[in-house]
Amino acid sequence: MLENHSYNLIEQMAEENKSLWRIKNEYKKDTSGCSECSAFWEKLEKDKETHIADLKVLIKTHL
């Protein structure tokens, strides 16, 4: 059984991946030419990718 701490990291990584998928496959398509919104989703996409990479490193140290 995983410690709560390790489980929390894995759970957060799953949430970040789900969010990233929605941004890439739904939200960015729905901006309909709004450059401000497109820029926001691009920035958020990069942030999520960074969070996922950081979480991978942390998870590897705890498993």
Backbone as CSV, one residue per row, in Angstrom:
resi,resn,N_x,N_y,N_z,CA_x,CA_y,CA_z,C_x,C_y,C_z
1,MET,0.838,-1.177,0.000,0.000,0.000,0.000,0.886,1.244,0.000
2,LEU,0.461,2.249,-0.722,1.219,3.500,-0.800,0.977,4.367,0.433
3,GLU,1.997,5.108,0.790,1.811,6.122,1.828,0.915,7.221,1.255
4,ASN,0.214,7.906,2.105,-0.667,8.983,1.687,0.066,10.007,0.821
5,HIS,1.280,10.338,1.220,2.082,11.334,0.508,2.317,10.906,-0.939
6,SER,2.703,9.654,-1.140,2.960,9.149,-2.492,1.673,9.101,-3.296
7,TYR,0.611,8.650,-2.677,-0.687,8.600,-3.345,-1.111,9.997,-3.797
8,ASN,-0.939,10.984,-2.944,-1.314,12.361,-3.280,-0.560,12.865,-4.506
9,LEU,0.723,12.553,-4.586,1.516,12.968,-5.742,1.000,12.311,-7.024
10,ILE,0.710,11.017,-6.951,0.207,10.297,-8.120,-1.170,10.818,-8.518
11,GLU,-2.018,11.048,-7.545,-3.351,11.580,-7.817,-3.275,12.959,-8.476
12,GLN,-2.383,13.806,-7.996,-2.233,15.139,-8.583,-1.713,15.050,-10.007
13,MET,-0.802,14.109,-10.261,-0.291,13.942,-11.617,-1.416,13.503,-12.557
14,ALA,-2.286,12.638,-12.095,-3.431,12.219,-12.908,-4.333,13.412,-13.221
15,GLU,-4.587,14.242,-12.237,-5.430,15.428,-12.439,-4.789,16.403,-13.430
16,GLU,-3.486,16.608,-13.297,-2.777,17.505,-14.217,-2.827,16.967,-15.643
17,ASN,-2.678,15.643,-15.803,-2.743,15.037,-17.135,-4.133,15.175,-17.742
18,LYS,-5.161,14.975,-16.942,-6.537,15.148,-17.439,-6.768,16.590,-17.884
19,SER,-6.311,17.515,-17.085,-6.462,18.927,-17.405,-5.702,19.277,-18.687
20,LEU,-4.481,18.792,-18.802,-3.675,19.037,-19.996,-4.372,18.473,-21.230
21,TRP,-4.945,17.290,-21.140,-5.656,16.690,-22.263,-6.816,17.585,-22.695
22,ARG,-7.600,18.081,-21.717,-8.736,18.949,-22.040,-8.280,20.243,-22.708
23,ILE,-7.186,20.810,-22.217,-6.662,22.039,-22.816,-6.268,21.789,-24.269
24,LYS,-5.515,20.713,-24.512,-5.026,20.425,-25.860,-6.136,20.018,-26.815
25,ASN,-7.106,19.238,-26.341,-8.092,18.631,-27.228,-9.454,19.311,-27.248
26,GLU,-9.698,20.216,-26.326,-11.005,20.873,-26.295,-10.886,22.393,-26.196
27,TYR,-10.280,22.872,-25.145,-10.307,24.310,-24.849,-9.646,25.151,-25.933
28,LYS,-8.488,24.704,-26.416,-7.787,25.484,-27.436,-8.584,25.552,-28.740
29,LYS,-9.326,24.498,-29.046,-10.146,24.488,-30.260,-11.331,25.433,-30.149
30,ASP,-11.783,25.680,-28.942,-12.982,26.496,-28.716,-12.716,27.996,-28.650
31,THR,-11.476,28.427,-28.788,-11.183,29.859,-28.649,-11.685,30.683,-29.827
32,SER,-11.932,30.058,-30.949,-12.524,30.707,-32.132,-11.896,32.054,-32.483
33,GLY,-10.597,32.075,-32.621,-9.930,33.276,-33.100,-9.640,34.333,-32.055
34,CYS,-9.906,34.077,-30.808,-9.595,35.050,-29.753,-8.128,34.886,-29.378
35,SER,-7.299,35.808,-29.812,-5.855,35.680,-29.591,-5.500,35.742,-28.106
36,GLU,-6.236,36.524,-27.338,-5.963,36.613,-25.899,-6.229,35.272,-25.212
37,CYS,-7.345,34.646,-25.559,-7.669,33.339,-24.965,-6.714,32.254,-25.463
38,SER,-6.370,32.307,-26.738,-5.411,31.337,-27.281,-4.082,31.427,-26.551
39,ALA,-3.627,32.632,-26.305,-2.368,32.835,-25.579,-2.479,32.301,-24.152
40,PHE,-3.636,32.522,-23.521,-3.841,32.009,-22.161,-3.743,30.492,-22.132
41,TRP,-4.442,29.799,-23.076,-4.420,28.338,-23.080,-3.029,27.806,-23.417
42,GLU,-2.306,28.485,-24.296,-0.931,28.071,-24.607,-0.048,28.152,-23.365
43,LYS,-0.182,29.247,-22.631,0.609,29.419,-21.408,0.234,28.361,-20.380
44,LEU,-1.048,28.121,-20.211,-1.495,27.131,-19.241,-1.046,25.728,-19.636
45,GLU,-1.046,25.447,-20.931,-0.564,24.154,-21.424,0.900,23.948,-21.034
46,LYS,1.713,24.961,-21.237,3.137,24.860,-20.871,3.306,24.693,-19.353
47,ASP,2.504,25.416,-18.586,2.553,25.289,-17.125,2.217,23.866,-16.694
48,LYS,1.166,23.296,-17.270,0.754,21.926,-16.921,1.848,20.929,-17.283
49,GLU,2.478,21.105,-18.441,3.565,20.208,-18.835,4.718,20.274,-17.848
50,THR,5.009,21.474,-17.351,6.061,21.633,-16.347,5.661,20.966,-15.036
51,HIS,4.427,21.154,-14.618,3.948,20.530,-13.377,4.032,19.010,-13.475
52,ILE,3.647,18.469,-14.622,3.690,17.020,-14.811,5.130,16.518,-14.747
53,ALA,6.037,17.215,-15.383,7.455,16.826,-15.340,7.991,16.878,-13.916
54,ASP,7.633,17.908,-13.180,8.075,18.030,-11.786,7.503,16.909,-10.921
55,LEU,6.236,16.589,-11.138,5.608,15.528,-10.370,6.248,14.168,-10.683
56,LYS,6.614,13.930,-11.941,7.280,12.676,-12.310,8.560,12.496,-11.510
57,VAL,9.324,13.560,-11.390,10.582,13.501,-10.640,10.303,13.170,-9.168
58,LEU,9.337,13.869,-8.595,8.998,13.630,-7.193,8.492,12.210,-6.965
59,ILE,7.635,11.737,-7.845,7.078,10.394,-7.696,8.182,9.349,-7.768
60,LYS,9.124,9.515,-8.697,10.232,8.560,-8.811,11.051,8.489,-7.541
61,THR,11.178,9.589,-6.825,11.974,9.567,-5.585,11.236,8.867,-4.451
62,HIS,9.913,8.728,-4.558,9.127,8.135,-3.474,8.672,6.703,-3.761
63,LEU,8.919,6.215,-4.968,8.508,4.843,-5.278,9.700,3.916,-5.418
